Amino acid sequence: MTVTLRHGDRSQAVALLQKKLNASGAKLRVDADYGDETEKAVRAYQRKVGLVDDGIAGSKTQGALAGKSCANLLGHADLSAAAKRLGVDIAIVLAVNQVESLGNGFASNGKPTLLFERHIMYRQLCSPQHPDDDAKQLKQHADELARLYPNLINSAPGGYAGGTAEHQRLARARMIDDSSALASASWGAFQIMGYHWQLLGYSSVQEFAERMAKSEAEQFEAFVRFIEADPALHKALKNKKWAEFAKRYNGPGYARNLYDTKLERAYLQHAQCQPEALAA
């Protein structure tokens, strides 16, 4: 497991990072101290290979230094384009990406990160999808399926397997009802629920799932669409109303998890390193 390294860290892992950065063209003193110069070197390397320029040496940056491909990873160009599209400075988008993203949109097996929600599957099966659907019959059918497959269909959350095993749960659920199953998972680095597919402008939940499996850029596209689809959320982001944004995106537990505080701190950190943000 890769240990994420950032400004303020002091360790032999930082010294190794500095050596690898020097091998890629940096001119750092190898002192095991992740100070300003090391952060600048990390940002320069990230820009060089097309990764998100956040100054944090996580698994993606360290992987790139070790020779791994960055082809399906989120890039700084994606964030810059989103900033223009949303009408906000790049430091805001960097902060939101840092705090709200899982960090990696794909699991070790190359499949998109996801979490299957059995209570959402139950809700989807109970919800009429066509004008002639009978809600009572749908619920009876969902209840019967819940008795047969409680780990996949249940009125209560839970049953998580975690990691790549979530794909196995999803595969079994798709055999019961493909559309309901795909709609019942949160997808990618930004955990966008599949049932938002129509709101976000996809032609079907199947298209949404296929796009989430292509790249982190596609996952980020869904996240940007999610912000655009909620005017109040978008306004809170533009005005740097971190508590309001966190409440709308993360739910009522945002304060307990300090999402608003984390967003503000991340923004201030990135704003110091982005000239265009300081001018905003």
VEXVEX-622930 format. One line per 8 residues: their letters; for each residue x, y, z of C-alpha. Coordinates in steps of 0.5 Angstrom, whole numbers, plus 500, padded with zeros to 3 digits. Last residue first. Layout:
VEXVEX-622930
A = X,Y,Z | ...
END
This chain:
VEXVEX-622930
AALAEPQC = 480,572,484 | 487,574,483 | 490,569,488 | 487,564,484 | 490,566,478 | 497,566,481 | 496,558,484 | 500,556,489
QAHQLYAR = 498,560,495 | 491,558,492 | 492,551,493 | 493,552,501 | 487,556,502 | 483,552,498 | 485,546,502 | 484,549,508
ELKTDYLN = 477,551,506 | 475,544,504 | 478,541,510 | 474,546,514 | 467,544,510 | 468,537,510 | 469,537,518 | 467,530,519
RAYGPGNY = 462,532,524 | 460,538,520 | 458,534,514 | 454,529,517 | 448,533,514 | 449,531,507 | 456,530,504 | 454,535,497
RKAFEAWK = 449,539,500 | 452,540,507 | 459,541,504 | 457,546,499 | 453,550,505 | 459,549,510 | 464,551,504 | 461,558,502
KNKLAKHL = 466,559,497 | 462,564,493 | 462,559,487 | 462,553,490 | 455,555,494 | 452,558,487 | 454,551,484 | 450,547,490
APDAEIFR = 444,552,490 | 444,551,482 | 444,543,483 | 445,540,476 | 451,544,474 | 454,541,481 | 452,534,478 | 455,535,471
VFAEFQEA = 462,537,474 | 461,530,478 | 459,526,472 | 465,529,468 | 470,527,474 | 468,520,473 | 469,521,465 | 476,524,467
ESKAMREA = 477,518,472 | 477,514,466 | 473,509,462 | 469,505,467 | 465,511,469 | 463,512,462 | 460,504,461 | 456,505,468
FEQVSSYG = 453,512,465 | 451,508,458 | 448,503,462 | 444,508,467 | 441,510,460 | 442,516,455 | 446,520,460 | 444,527,462
LLQWHYGM = 446,528,469 | 439,528,472 | 438,522,467 | 444,518,470 | 443,520,478 | 440,513,479 | 448,511,478 | 450,514,485
IQFAGWSA = 456,519,484 | 462,516,489 | 467,522,486 | 473,517,485 | 468,512,481 | 461,510,482 | 456,509,487 | 452,503,486
SALASSDD = 444,502,486 | 443,505,479 | 447,499,476 | 443,494,480 | 436,497,478 | 438,497,471 | 441,490,471 | 435,487,475
IMRARALR = 436,480,478 | 443,478,474 | 445,485,475 | 445,484,483 | 450,478,482 | 454,482,478 | 454,488,483 | 456,483,489
QHEATGGA = 462,481,485 | 464,488,483 | 463,490,491 | 469,484,492 | 474,489,489 | 474,493,495 | 469,492,500 | 464,487,502
YGGPASNI = 458,491,504 | 452,488,507 | 449,494,509 | 443,499,509 | 436,497,511 | 430,495,506 | 434,489,503 | 436,487,496
LNPYLRAL = 443,484,495 | 445,481,502 | 438,479,503 | 437,475,497 | 431,470,497 | 428,474,503 | 429,481,499 | 427,478,493
EDAHQKLQ = 420,476,496 | 420,483,499 | 422,486,492 | 416,482,488 | 411,485,494 | 413,492,493 | 413,491,485 | 406,489,486
KADDDPHQ = 404,494,490 | 407,500,486 | 403,497,480 | 407,499,473 | 402,501,468 | 406,508,467 | 413,505,467 | 419,505,472
PSCLQRYM = 415,504,478 | 419,504,484 | 419,498,489 | 425,495,485 | 429,502,486 | 428,502,493 | 430,495,494 | 437,496,490
IHREFLLT = 438,503,494 | 437,499,500 | 443,494,497 | 448,499,496 | 453,497,492 | 460,501,493 | 464,502,487 | 471,504,484
PKGNSAFG = 472,503,477 | 475,496,475 | 483,496,473 | 484,490,478 | 487,494,483 | 481,499,484 | 480,505,479 | 477,512,481
NGLSEVQN = 483,513,486 | 483,519,491 | 477,518,494 | 475,525,491 | 471,530,496 | 477,533,499 | 482,533,494 | 478,534,488
VALVIAID = 474,540,492 | 480,543,493 | 483,543,486 | 477,545,484 | 477,551,488 | 484,553,487 | 482,553,479 | 478,559,480
VGLRKAAA = 471,558,479 | 466,559,473 | 464,552,473 | 466,551,465 | 472,555,467 | 474,551,473 | 472,544,469 | 477,546,464
SLDAHGLL = 483,547,469 | 481,541,473 | 481,536,466 | 488,540,464 | 490,538,471 | 489,530,469 | 485,525,472 | 488,518,471
NACSKGAL = 486,513,465 | 493,514,461 | 497,515,467 | 502,509,466 | 506,507,471 | 514,508,471 | 516,508,478 | 515,516,478
AGQTKSGA = 508,515,475 | 506,510,481 | 509,515,486 | 505,521,483 | 498,516,482 | 499,513,489 | 500,520,493 | 505,525,492
IGDDVLGV = 501,532,494 | 503,538,490 | 496,539,487 | 498,539,480 | 493,534,478 | 497,529,473 | 499,531,466 | 506,528,466
KRQYARVA = 510,535,466 | 505,538,471 | 505,533,476 | 513,533,476 | 513,541,477 | 508,540,482 | 512,535,486 | 518,539,485
KETEDGYD = 514,545,488 | 512,541,494 | 520,539,495 | 522,546,495 | 517,548,500 | 518,543,505 | 518,535,505 | 524,534,509
ADVRLKAG = 528,527,508 | 534,531,507 | 536,530,499 | 537,537,497 | 533,538,491 | 535,539,484 | 529,536,480 | 530,533,473
SANLKKQL = 526,526,473 | 532,523,477 | 532,528,482 | 524,527,483 | 526,520,484 | 531,522,490 | 526,526,493 | 521,521,493
LAVAQSRD = 526,516,497 | 528,522,502 | 520,523,503 | 520,515,504 | 526,516,509 | 521,521,513 | 519,528,515 | 512,530,512
GHRLTVTM = 511,538,513 | 508,538,505 | 505,532,503 | 506,524,502 | 501,519,501 | 503,512,504 | 503,507,498 | 500,500,500
END
